[in-house]
Amino acid sequence: MTTDIASRRKLPARYAAVISPLVLSLLMTFIVSLISTLKSLGLQPSMPGIWMVAWGLSWLVAFPTLLIVLPIVRRIVGVLCEPVR
């Protein structure tokens, strides 16, 4: 039996302020560390392991940074952009 994602229980809206930077930091560091590792090492057998270490370290920095910086970014965007009507 397959379960549709939309029918699963969801977290309360109050968690969005943490879940959003969590997902953003995971995806961004995954992609950026992959590109950076590939550029530095090229394709070689040890690359996946080195990439995972680089990804973990970059995520450890990115997630708390996003938690601190995201409210500031939202204020800056609010100053620069018209509100949604």
N, C-alpha and C positions, 0 to 999 in steps of 0.2 A: 504494500500500500504506500503510495507516494503522498507526501504532505506538501501542500502548497505553502510557499513562504509567507504569503499574505494571511494565511489562516493560523499561523503560529502565534503564540503569545508574544507580546512585545513588551519591551521595557517601558516604564513610565517616562513621560516627556522630560522630567527633571534630569534624566541621565544624558540627554542629548548634548549638553555642554561638555561632557567628558567623552562620550562615544564618538562624536564628530571628529575631534582632534586625534582620538585613538586610531580610527580608520584612516584618516588623512595621513597621519605619520607612518602607519604601517605601509600603505601603498606608495607614498612618495619615497620613503627610504629604501623600499624594495627596488623600485625602478632606478633611482639615482645610484644606489650602491652597486647594482648590476652593471650599469653603464660605466661607472668609474672603475670597477674591478676588471671588466673586460678591456677597457682602454689601457689599464696599467699592465695586466698580465697576458692578455689575449686568451684564446681558447687553449686550455691545457687541463690535464686531469685533476690538478689540485685546485682549480678555480672555484668550483662549487663550495668547497669547504671554506676557502678564504673569503668568498663572497658572503657566506652565512655569518661569519664572524664580523665582517665589515657591516653587514646589515644590522646585526644585533647592537653593535656599538653605536651606529648612527641613529637607530631608533631610541636607544637610551638617552640620547641628547635631544632628539627631535620631539618626542612626546611631551616632556616637561616644558620644553621651549614653547611649543604650541599652546599649552595650557596657559602660559604667562602672556604670550604675544597676541593670541587670537582676540581677546577683548579690545586691545589697542588697535588691531587691524580693523575690527568691526567699526570702531569709532572713526577711524580715518576714512573708511569707505562711506560711512554715513555723512561725513562732511563733503566728500567728493561727488556723491551720487544722489539723485532725486529719490525719495522714498517710493516704494511700490504703492500704487493706488488701487 
